[in-house]
Amino acid sequence: MAALPKHVSAPRHSPAASDSFNPQKYYISIKSPKNVAFLKVRRKRVRFVAMLPEARVRGIGKAHTVASLSQGVQDFYNGPCAAGDISDTSNFKEIEELIRELLTHEPDNGHPIAGR
């Protein structure tokens, strides 16, 4: 096995068989077994939509801009979510922590659409 780059730590969460990247035409989703995040690649940055409540995303990602999404957009994604813009990889550790949180997060069935 090749050595990890210095800025990437050893995995604390071992990927399950159901964890996967699902590339689509306009975005890439991360599934575990449901969609937990969406990556939308733009010219100068990547928009990372995390399927976590905004307060939890803001608590993890302090160096990146976190945008709240309207209720209509959250209904489109089928649950509470927030978006962050990634413009460089200088603070990639925060993104890595957010992905780990998403993969281990138990969804809250309080959202009317998320329980379907």
Backbone bond lengths (Angstrom), bond angles and torsions (degrees), N, CA, C in turn:
res aa  C-N    CA-C-N  psi(-1)  N-CA   C-N-CA  omega(-1)  CA-C   N-CA-C  phi
1 M - - - 1.445 - - 1.516 109.02 -
2 A 1.310 116.78 135.36 1.458 121.55 -179.02 1.523 110.39 -72.94
3 A 1.312 116.32 151.43 1.457 121.04 179.49 1.523 109.90 -72.59
4 L 1.338 115.70 145.40 1.455 120.56 178.54 1.521 110.06 -75.41
5 P 1.338 118.91 148.26 1.464 120.50 173.71 1.529 109.66 -60.34
6 K 1.334 117.64 158.16 1.452 121.47 -174.70 1.526 112.87 -62.66
7 H 1.353 118.07 -31.01 1.456 119.84 -176.97 1.527 112.92 -82.65
8 V 1.339 118.88 -4.17 1.463 122.19 179.03 1.516 108.11 -111.92
9 S 1.345 115.98 124.21 1.455 119.21 -179.21 1.526 110.18 -85.89
10 A 1.303 115.86 165.65 1.461 120.75 178.22 1.527 109.07 -65.85
11 P 1.308 118.08 144.07 1.468 120.22 -175.74 1.518 112.83 -66.76
12 R 1.338 115.86 132.80 1.456 120.85 174.00 1.516 109.95 -93.14
13 H 1.309 115.66 -25.71 1.459 121.83 178.23 1.517 107.31 -106.81
14 S 1.308 117.25 115.19 1.452 118.40 178.11 1.521 108.37 -78.77
15 P 1.320 118.21 130.36 1.459 120.38 -176.59 1.523 111.35 -62.73
16 A 1.304 115.32 133.36 1.459 120.59 176.65 1.517 108.98 -81.99
17 A 1.298 116.45 168.50 1.462 120.49 179.63 1.521 111.15 -64.65
18 S 1.342 116.89 -25.47 1.461 120.11 -178.33 1.525 113.29 -86.27
19 D 1.363 118.94 -11.32 1.460 121.87 178.02 1.523 109.24 -75.65
20 S 1.344 116.38 126.10 1.460 118.11 -179.31 1.519 110.67 -158.62
21 F 1.331 115.25 161.71 1.444 123.25 171.28 1.526 106.62 -96.58
22 N 1.323 115.97 134.69 1.449 121.34 -177.31 1.536 108.71 -121.61
23 P 1.342 118.57 91.33 1.468 119.84 -177.55 1.527 111.85 -73.74
24 Q 1.319 115.39 134.66 1.450 123.15 176.08 1.530 107.94 -122.58
25 K 1.309 117.64 -178.07 1.457 120.49 -176.52 1.532 111.84 -66.48
26 Y 1.334 118.08 -42.34 1.460 121.20 -174.16 1.529 114.46 -109.95
27 Y 1.309 118.85 -5.69 1.455 121.34 -178.56 1.527 109.68 -157.68
28 I 1.335 115.28 170.49 1.467 122.71 173.41 1.524 105.89 -123.66
29 S 1.317 117.01 127.88 1.459 119.30 177.82 1.524 109.87 -106.41
30 I 1.313 114.85 151.04 1.461 122.10 174.39 1.523 105.53 -108.17
31 K 1.327 116.57 122.02 1.464 122.27 -175.88 1.519 110.73 -112.12
32 S 1.343 114.63 141.12 1.461 118.98 178.03 1.518 111.01 -161.61
33 P 1.244 127.14 75.68 1.449 133.47 -26.62 1.523 112.36 -73.01
34 K 1.364 118.18 -17.09 1.469 120.41 174.00 1.521 108.57 -94.63
35 N 1.322 116.85 168.13 1.464 120.81 177.52 1.525 109.75 -63.89
36 V 1.325 116.65 124.58 1.462 121.20 178.85 1.521 111.91 -111.83
37 A 1.342 117.82 -16.02 1.460 121.29 178.93 1.518 109.85 -159.46
38 F 1.326 114.38 156.07 1.456 121.17 177.79 1.524 108.13 -130.77
39 L 1.319 117.66 134.81 1.459 123.58 176.20 1.521 107.96 -111.55
40 K 1.316 116.15 121.17 1.460 121.15 177.41 1.521 107.32 -113.87
41 V 1.314 116.82 111.60 1.458 122.07 -175.83 1.524 108.90 -83.05
42 R 1.323 115.94 127.31 1.461 122.63 176.90 1.517 108.68 -118.85
43 R 1.309 117.33 -177.08 1.466 120.07 -176.86 1.527 113.04 -64.72
44 K 1.322 117.38 -48.54 1.462 120.63 -173.84 1.519 114.53 -108.10
45 R 1.312 117.37 -9.43 1.458 119.56 -178.15 1.521 110.07 -155.05
46 V 1.319 114.17 172.04 1.452 121.53 176.03 1.522 106.71 -117.10
47 R 1.314 117.49 128.36 1.466 121.35 175.47 1.520 107.84 -91.11
48 F 1.314 116.00 124.40 1.457 123.70 -177.61 1.522 107.67 -110.42
49 V 1.329 117.33 109.70 1.466 122.04 178.47 1.518 107.44 -98.66
50 A 1.330 115.75 114.17 1.467 121.62 -177.60 1.518 109.05 -102.71
51 M 1.314 115.79 134.36 1.464 121.87 -179.70 1.533 109.83 -85.82
52 L 1.320 115.02 59.60 1.458 123.82 175.31 1.525 107.60 -133.56
53 P 1.324 118.29 155.69 1.465 119.06 174.66 1.534 110.81 -58.89
54 E 1.325 115.41 149.36 1.468 121.01 -174.77 1.526 112.66 -57.41
55 A 1.322 117.93 -37.92 1.468 120.87 -178.91 1.524 111.16 -61.51
56 R 1.324 118.14 -39.18 1.472 120.86 179.45 1.517 111.47 -70.77
57 V 1.334 116.92 -36.55 1.471 120.03 178.77 1.524 109.56 -68.14
58 R 1.336 117.79 -42.05 1.470 120.76 178.23 1.534 111.38 -64.13
59 G 1.325 117.52 -34.21 1.459 120.80 179.37 1.517 112.81 -68.12
60 I 1.321 117.49 -31.28 1.464 121.41 -178.77 1.520 110.72 -87.40
61 G 1.321 117.63 -46.44 1.467 121.25 -174.67 1.509 112.70 -98.64
62 K 1.323 117.85 88.76 1.454 121.77 -178.60 1.533 112.49 -89.04
63 A 1.310 119.18 -27.38 1.457 121.66 -176.34 1.523 112.70 -88.87
64 H 1.316 117.93 -14.68 1.455 121.39 -178.18 1.524 109.95 -106.17
65 T 1.316 115.89 151.98 1.452 121.45 178.17 1.526 109.46 -72.59
66 V 1.325 116.50 124.00 1.463 121.37 178.66 1.522 107.95 -110.13
67 A 1.319 116.10 126.92 1.464 121.42 -178.57 1.519 109.60 -110.74
68 S 1.344 115.48 138.10 1.455 117.99 173.94 1.518 108.49 -80.43
69 L 1.308 115.10 148.58 1.459 121.05 179.84 1.526 108.70 -109.46
70 S 1.333 116.13 143.31 1.457 120.39 -179.29 1.525 110.03 -63.79
71 Q 1.321 115.71 163.30 1.461 119.93 -178.69 1.527 110.79 -63.03
72 G 1.331 117.45 -35.07 1.460 120.34 177.87 1.513 112.45 -63.43
73 V 1.340 117.10 -39.38 1.466 121.18 178.09 1.519 109.65 -69.72
74 Q 1.339 117.67 -39.86 1.463 120.31 178.14 1.527 110.75 -65.11
75 D 1.336 117.26 -35.09 1.467 119.73 175.20 1.525 110.58 -66.16
76 F 1.337 116.94 -35.59 1.463 120.76 177.55 1.531 110.50 -62.11
77 Y 1.345 116.54 -40.95 1.467 121.09 179.31 1.531 112.36 -81.77
78 N 1.320 118.99 -1.21 1.467 125.00 177.54 1.522 114.22 66.60
79 G 1.310 118.01 39.41 1.452 119.91 175.22 1.511 112.51 159.70
80 P 1.329 116.54 172.88 1.461 120.03 178.76 1.516 110.21 -64.58
81 C 1.343 115.93 135.14 1.459 120.13 -178.90 1.519 110.31 -156.34
82 A 1.303 115.71 164.21 1.459 123.27 176.25 1.521 107.65 -143.66
83 A 1.331 116.01 156.68 1.462 120.95 -177.51 1.519 110.12 -116.86
84 G 1.320 115.16 142.28 1.450 121.47 175.73 1.512 109.54 -126.96
85 D 1.328 116.44 143.11 1.460 120.98 178.19 1.520 109.70 -100.53
86 I 1.318 116.16 124.95 1.464 122.70 179.35 1.518 106.65 -105.81
87 S 1.339 116.87 112.68 1.462 120.08 -178.33 1.527 112.38 -104.88
88 D 1.335 117.72 -20.23 1.461 121.16 175.90 1.524 109.20 -151.90
89 T 1.312 116.17 172.12 1.466 120.08 -176.34 1.524 112.58 -100.78
90 S 1.337 117.85 15.47 1.462 119.43 -176.78 1.532 112.38 -64.89
91 N 1.323 118.33 -31.91 1.465 121.90 179.42 1.522 110.44 -115.38
92 F 1.310 116.73 46.95 1.455 121.18 -176.20 1.530 112.05 -67.33
93 K 1.315 117.28 -21.86 1.465 121.00 -179.63 1.537 110.43 -59.80
94 E 1.332 117.47 -37.22 1.460 120.55 178.06 1.530 111.11 -65.11
95 I 1.317 117.14 -40.89 1.462 121.11 178.20 1.524 109.56 -65.03
96 E 1.317 115.84 -40.68 1.462 120.36 178.11 1.532 110.77 -61.46
97 E 1.338 117.48 -43.11 1.466 121.30 177.73 1.523 110.84 -64.01
98 L 1.333 116.70 -39.58 1.457 120.54 179.27 1.525 111.08 -64.40
99 I 1.323 117.77 -42.21 1.465 120.91 178.44 1.527 110.03 -64.27
100 R 1.327 117.68 -41.08 1.473 120.77 177.41 1.528 110.58 -62.34
101 E 1.332 116.46 -41.21 1.467 120.57 178.12 1.529 110.15 -63.00
102 L 1.322 117.17 -41.45 1.464 121.29 179.72 1.523 111.59 -64.12
103 L 1.316 117.02 -39.45 1.465 120.29 -177.51 1.524 112.71 -72.96
104 T 1.328 117.89 -23.68 1.459 120.59 -179.40 1.522 112.46 -104.43
105 H 1.332 117.79 -2.61 1.462 123.07 -176.31 1.519 111.32 -74.36
106 E 1.329 115.79 132.90 1.464 121.24 173.10 1.513 106.85 -90.95
107 P 1.339 118.49 123.84 1.459 120.13 -176.16 1.518 112.45 -65.79
108 D 1.327 114.86 145.46 1.454 122.10 177.12 1.518 108.26 -90.23
109 N 1.300 118.11 124.78 1.456 121.30 -178.36 1.523 112.13 -86.32
110 G 1.344 118.84 18.78 1.446 122.02 179.15 1.519 113.07 -73.47
111 H 1.321 118.19 -18.85 1.457 120.80 179.24 1.517 109.19 -79.93
112 P 1.341 118.60 134.73 1.469 119.61 -174.71 1.532 114.24 -63.14
113 I 1.320 117.92 -29.73 1.465 120.07 -177.70 1.532 111.27 -89.78
114 A 1.334 117.02 -29.32 1.467 120.75 -174.07 1.524 112.75 -64.70
115 G 1.316 119.10 -22.83 1.457 121.69 -177.17 1.518 114.29 -79.48
116 R 1.317 117.88 -5.00 1.484 120.67 -177.74 1.485 112.93 -66.33
